Amino acid sequence: MRSKEYWRRRALVLEEESYIRGARLSAKMFEEYQKAARAIRKEVNDFYNRYASKHGLTYEEAVRLLNKREFQEWKASLADYVNKIAQEPDPRIKALLTAQLDALSYSSSITRLEALYAQIDMILNDLFTKGVAQMKAEFGENFTEAYYKKVYHLQARAGFINEFAKINAGMIESVVSYPWSGAMFSDRLWQNKQALLFHLREVTTQGLIQGKGIVAMSKEISARMGQSYKNAERLIRTETNHIHNEAEKAAYRAAGVKRYEFVATLDSRTSEVCASLDGKNFALDEAKPGTNFPPMHPNCRSTTIEYDPHDEMDWYNSGKKMPKNMTYEEWAEVQGIKTKKKKSKNKAVTVTE
């Protein structure tokens, strides 16, 4: 049989594949942030062009009430957005967005600056809802793929093909929506969005009071957007690691594995806590993220392998013997699992030396 070190390397390959999925998701999020930044800079630029005099735009001018025509235009745009919110399929997201805009909807007067803030908020809300949708979809796919690949590796290591519990929508939803770090990923993304809104309001208000030009304010807006994206990127990477390891934990339970071994990605970026846990084994029922199970910290790249599988896997020496050099795709076909066609440098797991 392959050595334990071989399976440790294979576990790290699976984690790296998951990490790459997270990186692709971060790239999509970056594009959305760029679009939002451009839209916000345009709103601020239009605001200046509409209300500035030859001496610039003063704070006093910015906080004047909208006139009747402007107010009607504002209410119309707000009504369109409220209708858009009504189409949001996630009830939690819909409640957040509705509550935030209810006060504005019933307001009989609003200042120019408040209208600008609301326009910026609506752009950020779009960024938030797209981010949640993309993350939820990607996390679901990540969980499914990680679970099946881990089962494949477990069966390849045992040398036998056996029946096991297949993924269903309930399994995915329970993992994706579970607040493992104290809050759901969507709640953390909302907090990040709210912090960004606060900072953009701060930039705009201080810029008006200090008489800054549109160019200087645009640079500050871009900087704040960049900081917010970094927070979102860190969230994606951490949640991706969590989803991957939860999928592997589910695979352990399906196989009857009772203990796992912590496997750290050992390089110059490895944290002290992960390095100290590398090679140690723990009871699966006592696995706790941040204590003895990854992720141990933001941007964690650690994972696990089954501990002493020959004694603990229910299907060891049972079921149908797995052919040598059977690829994941071939195994999935036997198990009735649909896989995405893609090129891979490591298609097969050899059962014997």
SVG drawing of the C-alpha trace seen along z (x, -y; Angstrom):
<svg xmlns="http://www.w3.org/2000/svg" viewBox="-44 -81 54 89">
<polyline fill="none" stroke="black" stroke-width="0.4" points="0.0,0.0 1.0,-3.6 2.9,-5.2 1.3,-7.5 3.4,-10.4 1.9,-9.8 -1.6,-10.3 -0.5,-13.4 0.7,-14.8 -2.6,-13.8 -4.5,-15.6 -2.5,-18.8 -3.2,-18.5 -6.9,-18.4 -6.6,-21.4 -4.7,-23.3 -7.4,-22.6 -9.9,-24.0 -7.6,-27.0 -7.5,-27.6 -11.3,-27.6 -11.3,-30.2 -8.8,-32.3 -11.0,-32.1 -14.0,-33.3 -11.8,-36.2 -11.0,-37.2 -14.8,-37.4 -15.3,-39.4 -12.5,-41.8 -14.3,-42.4 -17.5,-43.3 -15.6,-45.6 -14.1,-47.4 -17.5,-47.8 -18.9,-49.2 -16.0,-51.6 -16.5,-53.0 -20.2,-53.4 -19.6,-55.2 -17.0,-57.5 -19.4,-58.4 -22.1,-59.2 -19.8,-61.5 -18.6,-63.1 -22.2,-63.7 -23.0,-65.1 -20.2,-67.6 -21.1,-68.6 -24.7,-69.1 -24.3,-71.3 -20.8,-72.9 -20.4,-76.6 -17.4,-78.2 -15.8,-78.2 -16.4,-74.5 -18.9,-72.6 -19.3,-73.7 -20.7,-71.5 -23.6,-74.0 -24.7,-73.5 -24.4,-69.7 -26.8,-69.5 -29.6,-71.6 -32.9,-69.8 -33.7,-68.4 -36.1,-70.6 -39.5,-69.2 -38.3,-67.9 -35.1,-66.4 -37.1,-64.8 -39.6,-63.2 -36.7,-61.8 -35.1,-60.5 -38.4,-58.8 -38.7,-57.2 -35.2,-55.7 -35.8,-54.5 -39.1,-52.8 -37.3,-51.0 -34.7,-49.7 -37.4,-48.6 -39.0,-46.6 -35.6,-45.1 -35.2,-44.0 -38.6,-42.3 -37.1,-39.9 -34.3,-38.8 -34.8,-35.1 -32.9,-34.9 -35.4,-36.0 -32.5,-37.0 -30.9,-39.2 -34.2,-40.7 -35.0,-41.6 -31.6,-43.4 -32.0,-45.4 -35.6,-46.3 -35.0,-47.5 -32.2,-49.7 -34.2,-51.5 -37.6,-51.7 -36.8,-54.9 -35.8,-56.6 -38.9,-55.3 -41.2,-57.1 -39.2,-60.3 -41.0,-63.5 -37.7,-65.4 -34.1,-64.6 -30.9,-66.5 -28.7,-66.3 -25.9,-64.6 -28.3,-62.1 -29.5,-61.2 -25.9,-60.7 -25.3,-58.4 -28.3,-56.4 -27.2,-56.0 -23.8,-54.8 -25.5,-52.4 -27.6,-50.9 -24.5,-50.2 -22.9,-48.6 -26.0,-46.5 -25.8,-45.2 -22.1,-44.3 -23.2,-42.5 -26.0,-40.5 -23.8,-39.4 -21.1,-38.4 -23.4,-36.3 -24.9,-34.6 -21.4,-33.8 -20.0,-32.6 -23.0,-30.4 -22.9,-28.8 -19.1,-28.3 -19.1,-26.9 -21.8,-24.4 -19.8,-23.1 -16.6,-23.1 -18.3,-21.1 -19.7,-18.5 -16.4,-18.1 -14.3,-17.9 -16.6,-15.3 -16.6,-13.0 -12.9,-13.3 -12.2,-12.5 -14.4,-9.4 -12.6,-8.4 -9.3,-8.7 -10.5,-6.8 -11.7,-4.0 -8.6,-4.0 -6.5,-3.8 -8.6,-0.9 -8.5,0.7 -12.3,1.4 -15.3,-0.3 -18.3,-0.6 -21.6,-2.3 -21.8,-5.6 -24.1,-8.5 -24.5,-10.8 -24.6,-14.6 -28.0,-16.3 -29.2,-19.9 -29.8,-19.7 -26.2,-18.7 -24.9,-21.6 -27.2,-24.2 -26.5,-23.1 -22.8,-23.5 -22.9,-26.7 -25.3,-28.5 -23.8,-27.3 -22.2,-30.2 -19.1,-28.2 -17.0,-31.3 -19.8,-33.1 -21.5,-34.5 -22.6,-33.3 -20.3,-34.3 -23.2,-36.5 -23.4,-38.3 -19.6,-39.0 -19.9,-40.2 -22.7,-42.5 -20.6,-43.9 -17.8,-44.5 -20.2,-46.3 -21.6,-48.5 -18.0,-49.4 -17.2,-50.4 -20.4,-52.5 -19.3,-54.3 -15.9,-55.0 -17.2,-56.3 -19.5,-58.6 -16.6,-59.8 -14.5,-60.4 -17.3,-62.3 -18.3,-64.5 -14.7,-65.4 -13.9,-66.1 -16.7,-68.6 -15.9,-70.2 -12.2,-70.5 -12.9,-71.6 -11.2,-68.7 -11.5,-68.3 -13.1,-65.4 -9.8,-63.8 -8.5,-63.7 -11.8,-62.2 -11.9,-59.6 -8.5,-58.4 -9.6,-58.1 -12.8,-56.2 -10.6,-53.7 -8.4,-53.2 -11.3,-52.5 -12.8,-50.1 -9.4,-48.3 -9.3,-47.8 -12.8,-46.4 -12.0,-44.0 -9.0,-42.7 -11.3,-42.0 -13.7,-40.1 -10.8,-38.2 -9.7,-37.1 -13.2,-36.0 -13.5,-34.0 -10.2,-32.2 -11.0,-31.3 -14.6,-30.2 -13.2,-28.1 -10.9,-26.3 -13.7,-25.7 -16.0,-24.3 -13.3,-22.0 -12.5,-20.6 -16.1,-20.2 -16.6,-18.2 -13.7,-15.9 -15.1,-15.6 -18.4,-14.4 -16.5,-11.9 -14.8,-10.6 -18.2,-10.0 -19.4,-8.3 -16.4,-5.9 -16.6,-5.3 -13.3,-7.1 -13.1,-8.0 -9.8,-10.0 -8.0,-12.4 -4.5,-13.7 -3.8,-17.4 -1.9,-18.3 -0.3,-21.7 1.0,-23.2 4.6,-23.6 6.4,-26.5 7.6,-30.0 4.0,-31.2 2.9,-28.4 1.7,-29.8 3.2,-28.7 -0.1,-27.3 -0.6,-25.1 3.1,-24.0 2.7,-22.9 -0.4,-20.8 1.0,-19.1 1.1,-15.3 -1.0,-15.3 -4.2,-13.2 -7.6,-13.9 -11.0,-12.3 -13.4,-13.4 -16.2,-14.0 -13.9,-16.6 -12.9,-18.5 -13.2,-22.2 -12.2,-24.8 -9.6,-27.2 -8.6,-24.8 -7.6,-21.4 -9.3,-21.5 -8.8,-23.9 -9.2,-26.7 -7.1,-27.7 -6.9,-31.3 -7.8,-33.6 -6.3,-32.5 -5.5,-29.1 -4.3,-26.4 -4.2,-23.4 -6.2,-20.2 -6.5,-16.7 -6.1,-13.0 -7.7,-9.9 -5.8,-8.4 -5.1,-4.7 -7.7,-4.0 -7.0,-0.2 -8.4,0.3 -11.3,-2.2 -12.8,-2.3 -16.0,-0.3 -15.5,0.7 -11.9,1.8 -11.7,5.3 -15.3,5.1 -17.2,4.3 -15.8,4.6 -12.0,4.5 -10.9,1.3 -8.9,1.7 -5.4,0.4 -4.9,-3.1 -8.6,-3.8 -9.2,-7.5 -11.6,-9.7 -13.7,-10.1 -13.9,-6.3 -14.7,-5.8 -17.4,-8.5 -19.0,-6.9 -19.2,-3.6 -20.8,-5.4 -23.3,-7.3 -21.7,-10.7 -21.6,-13.4 -18.3,-15.1 -17.2,-18.2 -14.9,-17.4 -11.5,-19.1 -7.8,-18.5 -5.8,-17.4 -2.2,-16.5 -3.1,-14.1 -6.0,-12.0 -5.2,-8.7 -4.5,-7.3 -2.5,-4.1 -3.6,-1.7 -0.4,0.4 3.2,-0.4"/>
</svg>
